Amino acid sequence: MIDAFHENEHSMSPVQVVEPRQGRREILLVEDHPPIRNAMHRLISQAGFNVTTASTVAEGLGALEGKDCLLLDLNLPDGCGVKLLKHIREHALPIRVAVITATGDPKLLAEVAGYRPEGMFQKPFDIARLMTWLERTPLLNTTTAAVNPEELSQRSSMIVQHLQNFSWHLRWPRSGK
């Protein structure tokens, strides 16, 4: 299990950056902890996705339009991320949601489960599992072009290579998250 998010530029191997193309999945990453948000943005972008980031519920609500997937932290500075999940479900928005949280609060987790997110990742999480989820989760938004199986296989192989080339880890804050 990966347990740090530390980037050391001197120990990173060069990686191929894949330019996002029209029709690529649009990802909204809502995470308030800057090192986690920045590292996840970088990795997901390098895998060829278009990534928008937000650090609060309000920013997330303002950035939902046109997104295919939402990667959602629950403990945010201006409230609980479940508000975003609730908004998506109540408005029947075609957005797949993966909740990424360190919370162990059974009431909150039951509330989240009631809104049926398509993915649930407990921090610290395996970034390879998250990337596989992003690659294989069917799109709900029919305006975005689907990835053909050959391209999916190539992109999955590229993601594994990215993960092997990075020498940083995910380190989660111990207090409050």
Secondary structure by P-SEA (a helix, b strand, c coil): cccccccccccccbbbbbccccccbbbbbbbccaaaaaaaaaaaaaaccbbbbbccaaaaaaccccccccccccccccccaaaaaaaaaaacccbbbbbbbccccaaaaaaaaaacccccccccccaaaaaaaaaccccccccbbbbcaaaaaaaaaaaaaaaaaccbbbbcccccc
